[in-house]
Amino acid sequence: MKILSVTGESVPPGKGGSPSDTFDRSIATYEDGGQTKTLTVTYVRYFARLLAERGIYDEEQAGVAVNKLAAVLFLEKHPAPKESRHYFNDADAFMALFEGFSLEPFRAKYGHLALA
């Protein structure tokens, strides 16, 4: 598997007062078995702040947004995902993606990605 690109975005607000404006999305495009695939990880935006509060990863200090990391980290932990879209509303499950994470080795491995 080869990661081709990663992007991050805020989920656009929905109609009727939907709380969807509280979600972020991480999207990774990768090559697997000669096919180009896309994986989307959607999560509660608060989880990025929770990562910083728990001392796991602070996107403001590091300069790389969580939404540029989550999908790639998901693929590292689950290299053959059955679904192309994943949703996290459980903080502990999301925090598990960042277990053992360090930005410098990540940058060394994925330096070809636009992470800033």
Buried (B, 14 or more C-beta within 10 A) or exposed (E): EEBEEBBBBEBEEEEEEEEEEEBBBBBBBBEBEEEEBEBBBBBBBBBBBBBBEEEBBBBEEBEBBBBBBBBBBBBBEEEEBEEEEBEBEEBEEBBEBBEEBEBEEBEEEBEEBEBE
